[in-house]
Amino acid sequence: MRRAAPAVAAAVALSAAVSCSAGGSGGAEAPGAGRDRAAPVSSPTAPSTAPSPAASSPESSPSPEPSSPLSGEPRTIPSVRDHESARGPGWRPAAGSAVVVAKGSEALADEGRLLAGELKTGFRSDGPVNAGDVELSLDPAGGGAPESYTLTTRDDRVRITGPDEAGVFYGTRTLKQAVRAGGAMPEGVVRDRPDRPQRGLNVDIARKHFTAGWLEARLREMADLKLNMLGLHFSDDQGFRIASDTHPEVVSQDHLSKAEVRRILALARSLHITVVPEIDSPGHLGAVLRAHPELQLRNVQGVPRQGAIDISKPGSARIVDDLLREYAQLFPGRWFHVGADEYQALTVRDPQASYPGLARAAVAKYGPNATVRDLATGWLNDRASVVRAAQKQPKAWNDGFFRGGVVAPDKDIEVEYWTGKEIGARQPGEYLAEGRKVVNLNDEYLYYVLGEPNEFAYPTGRRIYEEWTPLVLRGTTPVPARYSDQILGGRLAVWGDRAEAQTQDQVAAGIRMPLRAVAQKLWTPGPPPLSWTDFNTLADRLG
């Protein structure tokens, strides 16, 4: 079993809500763009007095104040990628301060109101920017990367600009955290952007029911960490956890109503987080099969296989496709996860002998050389086609992709790489060499499996922080750096294998530091600027 369930700690103390990108770009940014190591790094409480880096342009440089020490880098999680130091007192909220949305940037009103509430300042939708104010402005023509921002602190003012709403929002998270950590936003200019376009958390709400309120708290926590993707695995052998209009008979007693899901989605959208639904098939369908036992896969002796649907039966595709289409309408985001992992027909020594009905169906559909694996690959492609027709980008687990055979997995399906333990396991390099896009959910570091079954151990933030990078897709060994652009990002994953092993609150506490470490490693490339001890201390300070 590969699953377990995480939960994130309470939202960062200063904010009631936060944000992430509604989708992310199609590929990772080029590797090697690191932080400006010439920029001084201060302690969380005192500014650095290190010499200034190269002089900045008159337009971007804060006004010099010779009596002030050179500013240090703002303390945030994740850390900013580039801070241009300057002399000056920085900015802190004061009586009369306001968050001001620039003329022509009215789309940032929600972000502005949120920040004003967090900093306890006033809010204006337009008008002059006075001393003590924070200005938010969109600059789509400025040439910045998606989700990037520039934050300039000078003359007792802060200006945050970006090419899109998500980038400006991330700038407000930096400002909020800097004030929280040190009382002020340091003088100077922050230029910041994510290293990977997909950054997030995956939650198995099928094996363990999580409440809507718990998921909303995770969204707020994620947003402060500049994470932008929440995966919801809501169908498995133990439960089907979202209400259905097309097949209400498959829904478990404890589930989320569609009204609750829409509330979750509205909050996520306001925080620039995309929620990615997952209906896993042709395995992990036990809850569906309890209502439709006639579709259960059985071997040549008539023994049923747990969670596996008989993909040779037309009714199997009909019910799964009904559900895929229904939830593609409910979830507005760009992606849909179709599963494809751990199909029990393929975990035996000779699938053709054990499942002759599947073998005959493979030959009938794909020709005399086709096998059960080809039938399973065809099933994956067909489900990907269904969600693609609903304007969704398909995702699938890596062990649903097979080498050889007469049917190849569609090239546009994003590979979510979690394991190298399956039968016929393929190294990550094989997927990358085929030109596939991959997302990192390495079960060695990123799997929080409730009850720690099957030799799983709860991941620690320290191990992720000190050892893991997006290139470490399997085990502890990174793939060659030439594949970096194909690795879209990663997610920490909570799986509910032993659902009662932890409460919701215990899950939230358990994933608190792992989630922060993941956020750091997906936003800022290269070794983190803080030791683990200092990172932990900063996390406590930020809440």
NORDA-V879451 format. One line per field, one symbol per residue. ss: DSSP state (H for helix, E for strand, L for the rest). phi: phi as a letter, one per 20 degrees, with the letter a starting at -180 (. if undefined). psi: psi as a letter, one per 30 degrees, with the letter a starting at -180 (. if undefined). A space follows every 10 residues. Layout:
BEGIN
ss->???
phi->???
psi->???
END
This chain:
BEGIN
ss->LLLLLLLLLL LLLLLLLLLL LLLLLLLLLL LLLLLLLLLL LLLLLLLLLL LLLLLLLLLL LLLLLLLLLE LLLLLLLLLL LEEELLELLL ELLLLLLEEE ELLLLHHHHH HHHHHHHHHL LEEELLLLLL LLLEEEEELH HHLLLLLLEE EEEELLEEEE EELLHHHHHH HHHHHHHHHH HHLLELLEEE EELLLLLEEE EEEELLLLLL LHHHHHHHHH HHHHLLLLEE EEEEELLLLE LELLLLLHHH LLLLLELHHH HHHHHHHHHH LLLEEEEEEE ELLLLHHHHH HLHHHEEELL LLLEEEEEEL LLLHHHHHHH HHHHHHHHHH LLLLEEEEEL LLLHHHLLLL HHHHLHHHHH HHHHHHLLLL LHHHHHHHHH HHHHHHHHHL LLEEEEEHHH LLLLLLLLLL LLLEEEELLL LLLLLLLHHH HHHLLLLEEE LLLLLLEEEL LLLLLLLLLL HHHHHHHLLL LLLELLELLL HHHHHHEEEE EEEEELLLHH HLLHHHHHHH LHHHHHHHHH HHHLLLLLLL LHHHHHHHHH HHL
phi->.ddaddbdfg fggfdeabcb ffanefbffg fneeffffff deffdcfedf fffgfefgfd ffffcgfeff feffebcfff ebcefbeqfm cbfbgnfbed efgndgfegf fffffgffem dfbceaofde gnedddbecf efnffgmebc cddallcccd cafbffffff fffffgffff fcnbefgpcd cbaffcfdba cdceeefcfd ffffffffff fgffemecbd ededcbfeac dcgceebffe efgebeffff fffffffgff dmdeedfcde beeldgffff ecffeffcef enefdgmeee feegffffff fgfgffefff eeffdbedmn elfffdddfc gfffcfffff ffffecofef cffffffffg fffffffffe mdefcbffee ddemneddfg feffeeecbc dffmgdfggf ffffnfecde cgffdddddf nlflmfcgfd gffffececg feeblddffg ffegfeefqa bfcdcdgdge fbfgfffgff egfgffffgf feedfnfffd fgffffffgf ffn
psi->kfllklllll lkefkflall kfellflllk lfjaljffkl kllffkllgl lkakklleef klkkjffklk llkkjljlll ekkjllklfa kkklkfllkk klkfhffgee eeeeeeeefh llkkfalljl kflkkkkkif gfgllkgllk jkjlhhlkkk llfleeeeee eeeeeeeeee egflkkkakk jklkekfjja kkkjgeekkk leeeeeeeee eeefghkgkj kjjgkaeflj gkkkeeifff klejlklfee eeeeeeeeef ghkkkjlkjk lgahgeeefe fiffgkkkaf fgkkkkfkkj gfkefeeeee eeeeeefeee jflflkkgcg lhjffgglei eeefifeeee eeeeeglfgk aeeeeeeeee eeeeeefefg hkkkllkegg kklalfkkkk ffkkkjjflg flkhkkkefe eeffgkkkkj hjfeegjjjk fhlhgkkklk eeeeefeklf fifkbgkllk ffgeffjfbl kkkkkheieg elleeeeeee geeeeeeeee ffejllkkfl leeeeeeeee ef.
END
